[in-house]
Amino acid sequence: MTREEVEQGLRDMIQEIENTRIDLSQGKTGQLDNIGERITEICAQATALDEEDAVAVRPLMEELREDLQRFSAELQEIERRLKEEENPQD
């Protein structure tokens, strides 16, 4: 893959996470099919770039990592709320 393809792949995943976040906030089911595998693949492609290009894609990789962490935290909060609704503390 070229640097541009890696960058586009990272941007696409960042947008996919945002779209899923929006869907969930509207009560829709989110879809992140095979996201773990795709992240592994794009990261492998990024590390296969020459050093200059690999350094250039790091900010997008960091943005993806941060988005995933925020999304994970949001999902945990949703799960916590759902459990509270299922088992209300009187």
PyMOL commands that set and color helices and strands:
alter all, ss='L'
color gray80, all
select helices_A, chain A and resi 3-25+35-48+51-86
alter helices_A, ss='H'
color red, helices_A
deselect
rebuild
show_as cartoon
